[in-house]
């Protein structure tokens, strides 16, 4: 009976260890993904680290925001006529 208890305890510890190692591995991959955001600034190689501060994000998103602003202005002009 004691052998079964010890075997169960070892199995439970192995399972918990496996879950912890898996969780830490996923956390590391998530950090790497956040550090190397795809679609960085022009001229930067794909997967290169980018500036994730507010000013860095604004700089990266400026062309898209400008394009959307022009599209909305055009739609407003058409609807106003």
C-alpha positions in Angstrom: 0.0 0.0 0.0 2.8 2.4 0.8 4.4 1.7 -2.6 1.2 2.8 -4.3 1.0 6.0 -2.3 4.6 6.8 -3.0 4.1 6.0 -6.7 1.0 8.2 -6.8 2.9 11.0 -5.1 5.8 10.8 -7.6 3.3 10.7 -10.5 1.6 13.9 -9.1 4.9 15.7 -8.7 6.0 14.7 -12.2 2.7 16.1 -13.6 3.0 19.3 -11.6 6.6 19.7 -12.8 5.6 19.1 -16.4 2.8 21.7 -16.2 5.2 24.3 -14.6 7.9 23.7 -17.3 5.2 24.0 -20.0 3.8 27.2 -18.6 7.3 28.8 -18.3 8.1 27.8 -21.8 4.9 29.5 -23.1 5.6 32.6 -21.1 9.0 32.9 -22.7 7.6 32.6 -26.1 5.0 35.2 -25.4 7.7 37.6 -24.2 9.7 37.0 -27.4 6.6 37.6 -29.5 6.0 40.9 -27.8 9.6 42.0 -28.2 9.6 41.3 -31.9 6.3 42.6 -33.2 5.9 42.0 -37.0 5.5 45.0 -39.2 8.1 47.1 -37.6 9.4 50.4 -39.0 10.4 50.7 -42.7 13.9 49.4 -43.3 13.9 47.2 -40.2 14.2 43.5 -40.9 11.1 41.3 -40.2 11.1 40.3 -36.5 13.5 43.0 -35.4 12.8 44.5 -32.0 10.5 47.5 -32.2 9.8 50.5 -29.9 6.6 49.5 -27.9 6.3 52.9 -26.3 3.4 55.2 -27.1 5.5 57.3 -29.4 6.9 54.3 -31.2 3.5 52.8 -31.8 2.2 56.2 -33.0 5.1 56.4 -35.4 4.4 52.9 -36.7 0.7 53.4 -37.1 0.9 57.0 -38.6 0.6 55.9 -42.2 -2.4 53.7 -41.5 -4.1 56.4 -39.5 -3.5 59.0 -42.2 -4.9 56.7 -44.9 -8.1 56.1 -42.8 -8.4 59.8 -42.1 -8.4 60.5 -45.8 -10.9 57.7 -46.5 -13.3 59.2 -43.9 -12.9 62.7 -45.2 -13.7 61.4 -48.7 -16.8 59.6 -47.5 -17.9 62.8 -45.6 -17.4 64.9 -48.8 -19.4 62.4 -50.9 -22.2 62.2 -48.3 -22.3 66.0 -48.0 -22.9 66.6 -51.7 
